[in-house]
């Protein structure tokens, strides 16, 4: 059967990334594969995805972390980032006469 095959590396949390998806390998896979080890992902023409270590096929499921990441997270705080570069120029109209007077003294 024709399939697309690509090598991927198992992460420390037992996940493998494939086309913006996280595939979670079960703990039982530790007998066959370890984090940092390469696995082969095969996507068949019908869309079926299979994960192999050598000739051994591994079970996998959609990662919960990926499902949680798809939900928008709001912290309740304002925007983050640097305010550097947001200071108005010395001749900016916002600065006005009171600012210039306080600066002169």
Contact map, one row per residue, 1 for C-alpha under 8 A:
111000000000000000000000000000000000000000010000000000000000000000000000000000000000000000000000000000000
111100000000000000000000000000000000000000011000000000000000000000000000000000000000000000000000000000000
111110000000000000000000000000000000000001111000000000000000000000000000000000000000000000000000000000000
011111000000000000000000000000000000000011110000000000000000000000000000000000000000000000000000000000000
001111100000000000000000000000000000000111100000000000000000000000000000000000000000000000000000000000000
000111110000000000000000000000000000000111000000000000000000000000000000000000000000000000000000000000000
000011111000000000000000000000000000011110000000000000000000000000000000000000000000000000000000000000000
000001111100000110000000000000000000011110000000000000000000000000000000000000000000000000000000000000000
000000111110000100000000000000000011111000000000000000000000000000000000000000000000000000000000000000000
000000011111011100000000000000000111111000000000000000000000000000000000000000000000000000000000000000000
000000001111111100000000000000000011000000000000000000000000000000000000000000000000000000000000000000000
000000000111111000000000000000000011000000000000000000000000000000000000000000000000000000000000000000000
000000000011111000000000000000000010000000000000000000000000000000000000000000000000000000000000000000000
000000000111111100000001111000000010000000000000000000000000000000000000000000000000000000000000000000000
000000000111111110000111100000000000000000000000000000000000001000000000000000000000000000000000000000000
000000011110011111000111100000000000000000000000000000000000000000000000000000000000000000000000000000000
000000010000001111111110000000000000000000000000000000000000000000000000000000000000000000000000000000000
000000000000000111111110000000000000000000000000000000000000000000000000000000000000000000000000000000000
000000000000000011111000000000000000000000000000000000000000000000000000000000000000000000000000000000000
000000000000000011111100000000000000000000000000000000000000000000000000000000000000000000000000000000000
000000000000000011111110000000000000000000000000000000000000010001000000000000000000000000000000000000000
000000000000001111011111000000000000000000000000000000000000011011000000000000000000000000000000000000000
000000000000001111001111100000000000000000000000000000000001111000000000000000000000000000000000000000000
000000000000011100000111110000000000000000000000000000000001111000000000000000000000000000000000000000000
000000000000011100000011111010000000000000000000000000000111100000000000000000000000000000000000000000000
000000000000010000000001111110000000000000000000000000000011000000000000000000000000000000000000000000000
000000000000010000000000111111000000000000000000000000000000000000000000000000000000000000000000000000000
000000000000000000000000011111100000000000000000000000000000000000000000000000000000000000000000000000000
000000000000000000000000111111111100000000000000000000000100000000000000000000000000000000000000000000000
000000000000000000000000001111111100000000000000000000000000000000000000000000000000000000000000000000000
000000000000000000000000000111111100000000000000000000000000000000000000000000000000000000000000000000000
000000000000000000000000000011111100000000000000000010000000000000000000000000000000000000000000000000000
000000000000000000000000000011111110100000000000000010000000000000000000000000000000000000000000000000000
000000000100000000000000000011111111100000000000000000000000000000000000000000000000000000000000000000000
000000001111110000000000000000001111100000000000000000000000000000000000000000000000000000000000000000000
000000001111000000000000000000000111110000000000000000000000000000000000000000000000000000000000000000000
000000001100000000000000000000001111111000000000000000000000000000000000000000000000000000000000000000000
000000111100000000000000000000000001111100000000000010000000000000000000000000000000000000000000000000000
000000111100000000000000000000000000111110000000001111000000000000000000000000000000000000000000000000000
000011110000000000000000000000000000011111000000001111000000000000000000000000000000000000000000000000000
000111110000000000000000000000000000001111100000111100000000000000000000000000000000000000000000000000000
001111000000000000000000000000000000000111110000111100000000000000000000000000000000000000000000000000000
001110000000000000000000000000000000000011111011110000000000000000000000000000000000000000000000000000000
111100000000000000000000000000000000000001111111100000000000000000000000000000000000000000000000000000000
011000000000000000000000000000000000000000111111000000000000000000000000000000000000000000000000000000000
000000000000000000000000000000000000000000011111000000000000000000000000000000000000000000000000000000000
000000000000000000000000000000000000000000111111100000000000000000000000000000000000000000000000000000000
000000000000000000000000000000000000000000111111110000000000000000000000000000000000000000000000000000000
000000000000000000000000000000000000000011110011111000000000000000000000000000000000000000000000000000000
000000000000000000000000000000000000000011100001111100001110000000000000000000000000000000000000000000000
000000000000000000000000000000000000001111000000111110001111000000000000000000000000000000000000000000000
000000000000000000000000000000000000001111000000011111111100000000000000000000000000000000000000000000000
000000000000000000000000000000011000011100000000001111111100000000000000000000000000000000000000000000000
000000000000000000000000000000000000001100000000000111110000000000000000000000000000000000000000000000000
000000000000000000000000000000000000000000000000000111111000000000000000000000000000000000000000000000000
000000000000000000000000000000000000000000000000000111111100000000000000000000000000000000000000000000000
000000000000000000000000000000000000000000000000011110111110000000000000000000000000000000000000000000000
000000000000000000000000100010000000000000000000011110011111000000000000000000000000000000000000000000000
000000000000000000000000110000000000000000000000011000001111100000000000000000000000000000000000000000000
000000000000000000000011110000000000000000000000001000000111110000000000000000000000000000000000000000000
000000000000000000000011100000000000000000000000000000000011111000000000000000000000000000000000000000000
000000000000000000001111000000000000000000000000000000000001111101000000000000000000000000000000000000000
000000000000001000000111000000000000000000000000000000000000111111100000000000000000000000000000000000000
000000000000000000000000000000000000000000000000000000000000011111110000000000000000000000000000000000000
000000000000000000000100000000000000000000000000000000000000001111111000000000000000000000000000000000000
000000000000000000001100000000000000000000000000000000000000011111111100000000000000000000000000000000000
000000000000000000000000000000000000000000000000000000000000001111111110000000000000000000000000000000000
000000000000000000000000000000000000000000000000000000000000000111111110000000000000000000000000000000000
000000000000000000000000000000000000000000000000000000000000000011111111000000000000000000000000000000000
000000000000000000000000000000000000000000000000000000000000000001111111000000000000000000000000000000000
000000000000000000000000000000000000000000000000000000000000000000111111100000000000000000000000000000000
000000000000000000000000000000000000000000000000000000000000000000001111110000000000000000000000000000000
000000000000000000000000000000000000000000000000000000000000000000000011111000000000000000000000000000000
000000000000000000000000000000000000000000000000000000000000000000000001111110000000000000000000000000000
000000000000000000000000000000000000000000000000000000000000000000000000111110000000000000000000000000000
000000000000000000000000000000000000000000000000000000000000000000000000011111000000000000000000000000000
000000000000000000000000000000000000000000000000000000000000000000000000011111100000000000000000000000000
000000000000000000000000000000000000000000000000000000000000000000000000000111110000000000000000000000000
000000000000000000000000000000000000000000000000000000000000000000000000000011111000000000000000000000000
000000000000000000000000000000000000000000000000000000000000000000000000000001111100000000000000000000000
000000000000000000000000000000000000000000000000000000000000000000000000000000111110000000000000000000000
000000000000000000000000000000000000000000000000000000000000000000000000000000011111000000000000000000000
000000000000000000000000000000000000000000000000000000000000000000000000000000001111111000000000000000000
000000000000000000000000000000000000000000000000000000000000000000000000000000000111111000000000000000000
000000000000000000000000000000000000000000000000000000000000000000000000000000000011111000000000000000000
000000000000000000000000000000000000000000000000000000000000000000000000000000000011111100000000000000000
000000000000000000000000000000000000000000000000000000000000000000000000000000000011111110000000000000000
000000000000000000000000000000000000000000000000000000000000000000000000000000000000011111010110000000000
000000000000000000000000000000000000000000000000000000000000000000000000000000000000001111110000000000000
000000000000000000000000000000000000000000000000000000000000000000000000000000000000000111110010000000000
000000000000000000000000000000000000000000000000000000000000000000000000000000000000000011111010000000000
000000000000000000000000000000000000000000000000000000000000000000000000000000000000000111111111000000000
000000000000000000000000000000000000000000000000000000000000000000000000000000000000000000111111000000000
000000000000000000000000000000000000000000000000000000000000000000000000000000000000000100011111000000000
000000000000000000000000000000000000000000000000000000000000000000000000000000000000000101111111111100000
000000000000000000000000000000000000000000000000000000000000000000000000000000000000000000011111111100000
000000000000000000000000000000000000000000000000000000000000000000000000000000000000000000000011111110000
000000000000000000000000000000000000000000000000000000000000000000000000000000000000000000000011111111000
000000000000000000000000000000000000000000000000000000000000000000000000000000000000000000000011111111100
000000000000000000000000000000000000000000000000000000000000000000000000000000000000000000000011111111110
000000000000000000000000000000000000000000000000000000000000000000000000000000000000000000000000111111111
000000000000000000000000000000000000000000000000000000000000000000000000000000000000000000000000011111111
000000000000000000000000000000000000000000000000000000000000000000000000000000000000000000000000001111111
000000000000000000000000000000000000000000000000000000000000000000000000000000000000000000000000000111111
000000000000000000000000000000000000000000000000000000000000000000000000000000000000000000000000000011111
